[in-house]
Amino acid sequence: MFGRGTAFSILKRSREAAIHKLRATTTRPFSHPSAQQSFKFLSPSIASHGFRAFRSLPIPKGHHVSFTRSFSKVVSAGAEHKEGLKLLVAGGAHAQKVVGVWLFGSAAWVFSMVLLGGLTRLTRSGLSMTDWKFTGGLPPLSDEEWLKEFEKYKQSPEYKRVNKGMTIEEFKFIYWMEYAHRMWGRALGVIFALPYSYFLHKGYITLRLGLRLSALFALGAGQGLIGWWMVKSGLEEPPTEYSQPRVSPYRLAAHLTSAFAIYCGLFWTALSVVMPEPPAESVTWVRGAAKVRRLALPVSLLVGLTAVSGAFVAGNDAGHAFNTFPKMGDTWIPEDIFEMKPLIRNFFENTSTVQLDHRILATATLISVGALWGATRKLDIHPAVRSVIGSIVGMAALQVTLGVSTLLSYVPVSLGTAHQAGALTLLTFMLLLNHTVRKPSLSLLKSLPQVVKAN
């Protein structure tokens, strides 16, 4: 039999021929069964050792790996290059999967919370509960308890100025809406905290992930307090006898922005758990992703700013100020957009200005998304990145359509809720794009070929 040194010499001389033979059959030649047949003439111990050495030899410069066009496969592929990576989850692929599912589920729960909050606002149910308890408490279970809650509501400005004469059945509807919104938020705390404790016990959560999730949990706990702080502003007497009671637009914007921040944090963290590396199969694609990244960040900020401006539209009931498009009434720009003093108040409290601001930002968002698509058309980028950009263009167009339809229809509950869902969906796609084009680790960069070509 051959000596070990002789075997290695043979392996090095023959590796080019073996690679050429295997390239046509598989994208991972060193894991193919036919590769192992090349070492049958060696003794078992030498063959095993020699095959491992053969796998560790560098791939020739001209070798190209095939790519996948399915974004779902990118998630699993991203976990293959773990050398030198600081993973967020310990415990292997199974731990990575279950923690990722839990985080995506928590993000979906927050998404539903945003929708339920929009329904609560659009049905004018948010001021039906005039007190707040940490645990939420039980709802009224008897006629006597319902009458007691109804009497509390009758003392509020909203009942006196807007809903005077409301029946107890009508009150029950708005009460249940607000109660469901509050308890849905408390349920989120439970489904987040219990798995978190379990995964900590199992040792799946690294220190870096633990700190991030603890911050998100604290922000979620504070969200309940922000919500009550917002509701309290609507239970106070309006400044004039002609004003309708409503929550402060600043507090509503803070409440919605906080919810969006929690959602973004959970969704981004979930992506980082299941896809620790971005889809990068060549140096050329990495360079293309870097160019996309420079464009995607400002567009993402514009999408977020537009969403926040929508909170001021809702908080000021500015959606009812002008229900025409593209003009606002008979003019392009209302005459009263600068009537408030000091001037800065116009951008946050003047209904005409608030709606105009939102229209301008929405239009700018649509144009910037179109520009992003146009600027990346000729770039050499991963198919998954191109797919996400296409989805963003479609979602941006749908969101503008929903916004205009909501406006022209005098803000019905169905369209208003769909428009709010569209804003968060568009933001989700922007998060996905930014996560997909982030910079890969140094170890992955060193292992990449210059280009990728389809076989």
C-alpha positions in Angstrom: 0.0 0.0 0.0 1.0 3.6 -0.4 2.5 5.7 2.4 0.6 8.7 3.6 3.0 11.2 2.1 2.7 9.5 -1.3 -1.1 9.6 -1.0 -1.1 13.3 -0.4 1.2 13.9 -3.4 -1.2 11.9 -5.6 -4.1 13.9 -4.3 -2.6 17.3 -5.1 -1.6 16.3 -8.6 -5.0 14.9 -9.4 -7.3 17.5 -7.8 -7.8 19.6 -11.0 -9.0 16.6 -13.0 -11.3 15.5 -10.2 -12.9 19.0 -9.9 -13.4 19.2 -13.6 -15.2 15.8 -13.5 -17.5 16.7 -10.6 -18.4 20.2 -11.7 -21.0 19.0 -14.1 -22.8 16.9 -11.5 -23.0 19.0 -8.4 -22.5 22.5 -6.9 -20.7 21.0 -3.9 -18.2 18.6 -5.5 -16.3 17.6 -2.4 -19.5 16.3 -0.7 -20.5 14.2 -3.8 -20.3 10.3 -3.3 -18.3 10.0 -6.5 -15.5 12.0 -5.0 -15.0 9.3 -2.4 -14.6 6.7 -5.1 -11.3 8.3 -6.1 -9.7 7.1 -2.9 -10.7 3.4 -3.0 -7.2 2.3 -3.9 -6.0 3.6 -0.5 -6.2 1.8 2.8 -9.3 2.8 4.8 -7.4 5.0 7.3 -5.4 6.8 4.6 -8.5 7.2 2.4 -10.5 8.8 5.2 -7.7 11.2 6.1 -6.9 11.9 2.5 -10.5 12.7 1.5 -10.7 15.2 4.4 -7.5 16.8 3.2 -8.9 16.9 -0.4 -12.0 18.7 0.8 -9.9 21.4 2.5 -7.9 22.2 -0.7 -8.9 25.6 -2.2 -11.3 25.6 -5.1 -9.7 26.7 -8.4 -10.2 30.3 -9.4 -12.3 29.5 -12.4 -14.9 27.4 -10.4 -18.4 28.8 -10.2 -21.2 27.8 -7.9 -24.8 27.8 -8.9 -27.3 30.1 -7.2 -30.9 29.6 -6.0 -33.7 31.9 -7.1 -35.9 31.0 -4.1 -35.6 33.4 -1.2 -36.7 30.7 1.2 -33.6 28.7 0.4 -31.5 31.8 1.2 -32.5 31.5 4.8 -31.1 28.0 5.2 -28.1 28.8 3.0 -27.2 31.7 5.2 -26.5 29.4 8.1 -23.8 27.4 6.2 -21.0 29.9 6.7 -20.7 30.0 10.5 -16.9 30.1 10.9 -15.9 33.3 12.6 -19.5 34.3 13.1 -20.9 35.4 16.4 -24.3 33.6 16.3 -27.2 35.0 18.2 -28.4 31.5 19.2 -26.4 28.7 20.7 -27.3 25.0 20.5 -27.2 24.2 16.8 -29.7 24.3 13.9 -32.7 23.1 16.0 -32.2 25.9 18.5 -31.8 28.4 15.7 -35.1 27.2 14.1 -37.3 27.2 17.2 -36.0 30.6 18.4 -36.5 32.0 15.0 -40.1 30.7 14.8 -40.8 32.2 18.2 -39.5 35.6 17.3 -41.3 35.7 13.9 -44.5 34.7 15.8 -43.9 37.5 18.3 -43.4 40.0 15.5 -46.6 38.8 13.8 -48.4 39.3 17.1 -47.2 42.9 17.3 -48.4 43.4 13.7 -51.9 42.2 14.7 -51.7 44.6 17.7 -51.1 47.5 15.4 -54.1 46.5 13.3 -56.3 46.1 16.3 -55.2 49.5 17.6 -56.2 51.0 14.2 -59.6 49.4 14.5 -60.0 50.7 18.0 -59.2 54.2 16.8 -61.4 54.1 13.7 -64.4 52.9 15.7 -63.8 55.6 18.3 -63.5 52.9 21.0 -60.3 54.0 22.6 -61.9 56.2 25.3 -64.5 53.8 26.4 -62.4 52.5 29.4 -61.8 55.4 31.8 -59.4 53.6 34.1 -56.3 51.4 33.8 -55.1 48.3 35.7 -51.8 46.6 35.4 -53.2 43.2 34.8 -56.2 44.4 32.9 -58.8 42.8 35.2 -61.9 41.0 34.2 -64.5 42.6 32.0 -68.0 43.4 33.4 -69.9 40.1 33.8 -73.3 41.2 35.1 -75.8 43.8 34.1 -75.0 45.7 37.3 -71.3 45.8 36.4 -72.0 46.9 32.9 -74.2 49.8 34.2 -71.4 50.8 36.5 -68.9 51.0 33.7 -71.4 52.8 31.5 -71.9 55.4 34.3 -68.1 56.0 34.4 -68.1 56.6 30.6 -71.1 59.0 30.9 -68.8 61.3 32.9 -66.3 61.5 30.1 -66.1 64.5 27.6 -66.6 62.1 24.7 -70.0 60.9 25.9 -71.1 64.4 26.7 -70.1 65.9 23.3 -70.1 63.1 20.9 -72.0 60.0 22.1 -74.7 61.5 24.3 -77.8 59.2 24.1 -75.7 56.1 23.3 -77.4 52.8 24.4 -75.7 50.4 26.7 -75.5 47.9 23.8 -73.6 50.4 21.7 -71.3 51.1 24.7 -70.6 47.4 25.0 -69.3 47.3 21.5 -66.7 50.0 22.0 -65.8 48.7 25.4 -65.1 45.3 24.1 -62.9 46.7 21.3 -60.8 48.6 23.8 -60.7 45.7 26.2 -59.5 43.3 23.5 -56.8 45.8 22.4 -55.5 46.0 26.0 -55.6 42.3 26.7 -54.1 41.4 23.4 -51.1 43.5 24.4 -50.8 41.7 27.8 -51.1 38.3 26.1 -48.1 39.3 23.9 -46.1 39.8 27.1 -46.9 36.2 28.2 -46.1 34.6 24.9 -42.9 36.5 24.8 -41.7 36.0 28.4 -42.5 32.3 28.8 -40.6 31.0 25.8 -37.8 33.5 26.6 -37.4 31.9 30.0 -37.5 28.4 28.6 -34.8 29.2 25.9 -32.7 30.8 28.6 -32.9 27.7 30.7 -31.9 25.6 27.7 -28.9 27.8 27.0 -30.1 28.8 23.5 -29.9 32.6 24.2 -26.5 34.2 23.9 -25.6 37.3 25.9 -25.9 39.5 22.9 -29.4 38.2 22.0 -30.4 38.3 25.6 -29.6 42.0 26.0 -31.4 42.8 22.8 -34.5 40.9 23.7 -34.5 42.3 27.3 -34.5 45.8 25.8 -37.4 44.9 23.5 -39.4 43.4 26.4 -38.9 46.5 28.5 -40.1 48.7 25.5 -43.1 46.4 25.2 -43.9 46.8 28.9 -43.6 50.5 28.6 -45.9 50.5 25.6 -48.9 49.8 27.9 -48.0 52.9 30.0 -47.6 55.0 26.8 -51.1 53.8 25.7 -52.7 54.8 29.0 -50.8 58.1 28.9 -52.3 58.6 25.4 -55.9 57.7 26.5 -55.7 60.1 29.5 -55.3 63.0 27.2 -58.6 62.1 25.6 -60.4 62.0 28.9 -59.6 65.6 29.7 -61.9 68.5 28.8 -61.2 70.0 25.4 -59.8 73.5 25.2 -63.0 75.1 23.8 -66.6 74.2 23.9 -66.6 73.6 20.1 -63.7 71.1 20.2 -64.3 67.4 20.1 -62.5 65.3 22.7 -59.6 63.3 21.2 -56.3 62.0 22.3 -53.2 64.1 21.8 -51.7 63.7 18.3 -48.2 63.8 19.9 -49.1 60.9 22.3 -50.8 58.9 19.5 -47.7 59.3 17.4 -45.5 58.2 20.3 -47.7 55.2 20.9 -47.7 54.1 17.2 -44.0 54.8 16.7 -43.1 52.7 19.8 -45.2 49.9 18.4 -43.4 50.1 15.0 -40.1 50.2 16.8 -40.9 47.0 18.7 -42.1 45.3 15.6 -39.0 46.3 13.7 -36.7 45.1 16.5 -38.4 41.7 16.7 -38.5 41.2 12.9 -34.9 42.2 12.4 -33.7 40.0 15.2 -35.7 37.0 13.9 -34.1 37.5 10.5 -30.6 37.7 12.1 -31.3 34.4 14.0 -32.4 32.3 10.9 -30.1 34.1 8.4 -26.8 34.9 10.1 -25.2 35.6 6.8 -26.7 37.5 3.9 -27.1 35.7 0.5 -23.7 36.3 -1.0 -22.4 33.7 -3.5 -19.8 35.9 -5.3 -17.7 39.0 -4.7 -19.6 40.7 -7.6 -23.0 40.2 -5.8 -21.5 41.5 -2.6 -20.4 44.7 -4.4 -23.9 45.0 -5.9 -25.5 44.6 -2.5 -23.3 47.4 -1.1 -24.6 49.7 -3.8 -28.2 48.7 -3.0 -27.5 49.2 0.7 -26.5 52.9 0.2 -29.8 53.5 -1.6 -32.1 51.4 0.6 -31.3 53.1 3.9 -32.5 56.7 3.0 -35.6 55.1 1.3 -36.3 53.2 4.5 -36.1 56.3 6.6 -38.5 58.1 4.3 -41.0 55.1 4.6 -40.7 55.4 8.4 -41.2 59.1 8.4 -44.3 58.8 6.2 -45.8 56.3 8.6 -45.2 58.6 11.6 -46.8 61.4 9.7 -49.9 59.2 9.3 -50.1 59.0 13.0 -50.5 62.8 13.1 -53.2 62.6 10.4 -55.1 60.2 12.6 -54.5 62.1 15.8 -55.8 65.3 14.3 -58.7 63.7 12.4 -57.0 65.3 9.4 -58.2 62.6 7.1 -61.6 64.3 7.0 -60.2 67.8 6.3 -60.1 67.3 2.5 -61.6 64.3 0.8 -60.5 65.1 -2.8 -57.4 64.1 -4.8 -55.0 65.3 -6.1 -56.2 68.8 -5.2 -57.2 69.7 -1.6 -60.7 71.1 -2.2 -60.4 73.5 -5.1 -56.8 74.3 -4.6 -53.4 72.5 -4.6 -52.3 74.1 -1.4 -54.8 75.3 1.3 -54.6 78.9 2.3 -54.7 78.2 6.1 -51.6 76.0 6.2 -49.6 78.6 8.2 -52.4 80.1 10.4 -51.2 78.7 13.7 -48.6 80.4 15.9 -45.9 79.5 16.6 -45.2 78.3 13.1 -44.0 74.8 14.1 -47.5 73.9 15.4 -48.8 73.9 11.8 -46.8 70.8 11.0 -48.3 68.8 13.9 -51.7 70.3 14.7 -53.1 72.2 11.7 -55.3 69.6 9.9 -54.7 71.1 6.5 -51.0 71.2 6.9 -50.8 67.7 8.5 -52.7 66.2 5.5 -50.6 68.1 3.0 -47.4 66.9 4.7 -48.6 63.3 4.5 -49.5 63.6 0.9 -46.1 65.1 0.0 -44.2 62.4 2.0 -46.3 59.6 0.5 -45.6 60.9 -3.0 -41.9 61.3 -2.3 -41.9 57.7 -0.9 -43.4 56.3 -4.1 -41.0 58.3 -6.3 -38.0 57.2 -4.2 -39.0 53.5 -4.4 -39.4 53.8 -8.1 -35.9 55.4 -8.3 -34.5 52.6 -6.2 -35.9 50.0 -8.6 -34.6 52.0 -11.6 -31.1 52.4 -10.1 -30.7 48.7 -9.3 -32.1 47.3 -12.6 -28.7 47.0 -14.2 -26.8 46.0 -11.1 -25.4 42.5 -10.8 -27.2 41.4 -7.5 -28.5 38.3 -5.9 -31.9 37.2 -7.3 -33.4 37.3 -3.8 -32.4 41.0 -3.5 -34.0 41.7 -6.9 -37.2 39.9 -5.8 -37.5 42.0 -2.6 -37.0 45.2 -4.5 -39.8 44.2 -6.9 -42.1 43.4 -3.9 -41.3 46.9 -2.5 -42.4 48.6 -5.7 -45.6 46.7 -5.8 -46.4 47.3 -2.1 -45.6 51.0 -2.4 -48.0 51.4 -5.4 -50.7 49.4 -3.5 -50.2 51.6 -0.3 -50.7 54.8 -2.3 -53.8 53.3 -3.9 -55.2 52.4 -0.5 -54.4 55.9 0.9 -56.2 57.7 -2.0 -59.2 55.3 -1.8 -59.4 55.8 2.0 -59.4 59.6 1.5 -62.0 59.7 -1.2 -64.2 57.3 0.7 -64.2 59.5 3.9 -62.0 57.1 5.9 -64.1 53.9 6.3 -63.0 51.5 8.9 -62.1 48.7 6.4 -59.9 50.9 4.2 -58.4 52.8 7.0 -57.3 49.6 8.7 -56.0 48.2 5.4 -54.0 51.4 4.9 -52.4 51.1 8.3 -51.5 47.5 7.6 -50.0 48.5 4.3 -47.7 51.0 6.0 -46.3 48.3 8.2 -46.1 45.8 5.4 -44.1 48.2 3.3 -41.8 48.9 6.3 -41.4 45.1 6.6 -40.2 44.8 3.0 -37.7 47.6 3.6 -36.4 45.8 6.7 -36.0 42.6 4.7 -34.1 44.5 1.9 -31.7 46.1 4.4 -31.1 42.8 6.1 -30.5 41.0 2.8 -27.9 43.5 1.5 -25.9 43.8 4.8 -22.2 43.2 4.7 -21.2 39.5 5.0 -18.6 38.3 7.5 -14.9 38.4 6.6 -14.7 34.6 6.6 -17.5 34.3 4.1 -16.0 37.1 1.9 -12.7 35.2 1.7 -14.4 32.0 0.5 -16.3 33.6 -2.3 -15.5 33.4 -6.0 -15.4 36.5 -8.1 -18.5 35.8 -10.1 -21.4 33.3 -10.2 -22.6 31.8 -13.4 -25.6 29.5 -14.0 -24.6 26.0 -15.2 
